């Protein structure tokens, strides 16, 4: 059975052998390399134009480590290099590309940030635990993105494998939900991402 975007499919994974024509062989490496961008990928000028004219669909992922009972033992956050050279703490987030399913978008963005051996456990249901609307105007909502109006479908995704940060991700740090350090981590997540972590833990029945 084929593997899509580093997702390790189960026997019953309905989209594991789905034919997608010119998109069949696209992998996270195609987007990381930046050369000969694959179908559905917009250049910088095109995406800037789109961001000023229409909402952009995103997935936002709260990575977690769970125990054998499915309870959250650790929550992950990323240290990432911004375009201006600053370091920020954030979550896994990325656009949903043209002709890409939500499953594929989740798996691709996790592989892009955490490496191919992260082994995310893609949920059976694709219903997000919340939807966050990021606006380019401060104060419109608790979520802010200066670049665009983004509609983010938010998921809690258990990570079963080894994380090897890549691309713009410098490191991934894990903390227990009950650890006092969690509040410090959340306070370092700007523009509403910290609130998404709190919502994720509340949705999962963990303390925050």
N, C-alpha and C positions, 0 to 999 in steps of 0.2 A: 504494500500500500504506500503511495507517495507521501512525502512529508511536505507540508505547506509552511513556508516561512519559519522553519525550525520548530514548528509545532509537532509534537510526537502524538500522532492520532491513535485513538482507540479503534478497535475493530468496527465499532458502530458509529464512528465519526462520519456524519452524513456528507460532509463537504470535502473529505480527504482526497477523493479522486475526481473532484469536479473539474470539468474541462473549461478553461478560461481563454482559449485561443492564444492571442499574443501575450497574455499575462501568465501563461502556464509555468514559465521557468524563472519568474521574478523572485528574488530572495532579498533579505535585508542587506546583503553585501552590495547589491546594485544601487541602493540608496545611500549607503555610507561612502562609497567610492567617489560619487559625484561626477563620474565620467560616463558619457553616453547614457544619460538618465533614461530609465525604462518608461514604457507607456503609462500615461496617467500622471506623470510627474511634471509639475509646472516650474518653469524657470523663475528667477527672482523677479523679473519685471512682470510676468504674468500673474504670479501669486500676489504681488503687491497691488496690482490692479483689482484682482478678485477680492482682496481683503477690504478694499475701499468701496465695494459695490454690493457685497452679499455676505451673509453669515457663513462661517466655515465649520464643518463638522469635525469634531475631535473625539478621541478617547483619552481618558485620564485614568491612570492605573495606580492604585495604592498597593505596592508589593508587600507581602507578609510571609512570615514563616509560621507554620502551624504544627501542632502536635498530632498524635495518632487519633485524637478525637475531633480533629478539625478546629480546635480552638486556637486563636491567634496568640502566639508566644512572642513574636517580634514584628515590628513595623519598620519598613525600610524607607529611607529618603535618599535622594541623590544630591551629590555636590557637583555642580555643573558650572562650566565656564561660559559667561555671557559674552555677547558680541563686543561689549566695551571692556572686556578683560576682567570684570568683577566675578566673584564666586557667589553663587546663590544656592540655597537649599530648596529642592523642589521634588515633584513626583514624576513618574513616567508619563509623558503626554506627547501626542502627535496627531497629525491630521489623518482622516480617513480618505484614502485615495480613490480616484475614479475606478470603478469596476472591482473594488476591494470589499470583501465582506467584513463585518465587525470582528469576527474571529481572526481573520487574517490581519486586520489592523492592530488588534491587541497583541498577537504573537509577533508581528514585525517590529512594533515599537519597543516591546520588551527585549527582543534580540538585539535591536539597534543600540539600546542603552546598557544592557546587562550581559550581552554576549550570547553565543549560541548554546551554551551549556546551562543556562539558567533554568530550563525545563519548567516553564509556567504551566499551571494546571488550569487550562481554559475552562470556564464554567459551562455546565450543561445548558443553563438558561442565559440568554444574552440580555436580560432585563437589568439595567444599571441600578445601583442602589440610590443614585440621585443624578439629576441633570444640573450642571452648573453653566450659567450663561455669563460669559466674560464680555464686558463692554469696553470700548476704547475711550469712554468718557468716565472719569473718576466720579464716584458717588451714585451712579445709576443703579448699581447692585454691589454686593459685597465682593464680587469677582471682577477683576480688572485686567485687561490686556491692552497695552497701548497700541498694538499693531492692528487689532481687528475685533470684530464681533464674532466670538467663538462659542459654539454650543458643544459642551463637553459631556459625553456619556461616561459616567464614573463607575469603575469596577474595582473590587477587591480581588486580587489574584495571588493565590499561594505560589511561592517559588520553591521548587523542590531541588534544584541543582546548584551548581557553583556559579557565582556571579563574577564576571571579569569585565568591569566597566570599560566602555569604548566610546568612540566618537567624541562628543562634547562632555560626556560624563566622566568625572575625575575619580569618584569613589561612591560607594553605596554604604550607608551606615544603618545599623539595625539597633532598635531599642525596644524593650518590653513595654507593653501598654501601661503597666503599673509603675514603671520607673519615673522618677521625678524629672529625669532628663527629657522625657517626651515633651513636656510643656516648653522646655527651652528650644527643642527642635522645631515645634510647631510655631513658636514665636518668630523663628528665623525664616519661615516660609511666607513670602509676600503675596499680595494680590488675591488672597482667598484660598490658596492651596492648603494652608494649615487647617482651615475650617473643613475642607474636604476630608482630611485625615480624621478629624473628630467625628464627622458624620459617618465615616466608614466604620470606626470602632463602635459607635452607638448602634449602627445597623447590624453589626456582627455580634452584638451583645457583650463587647469588651469594654472595660473601663477606659475613660479618656480624661 
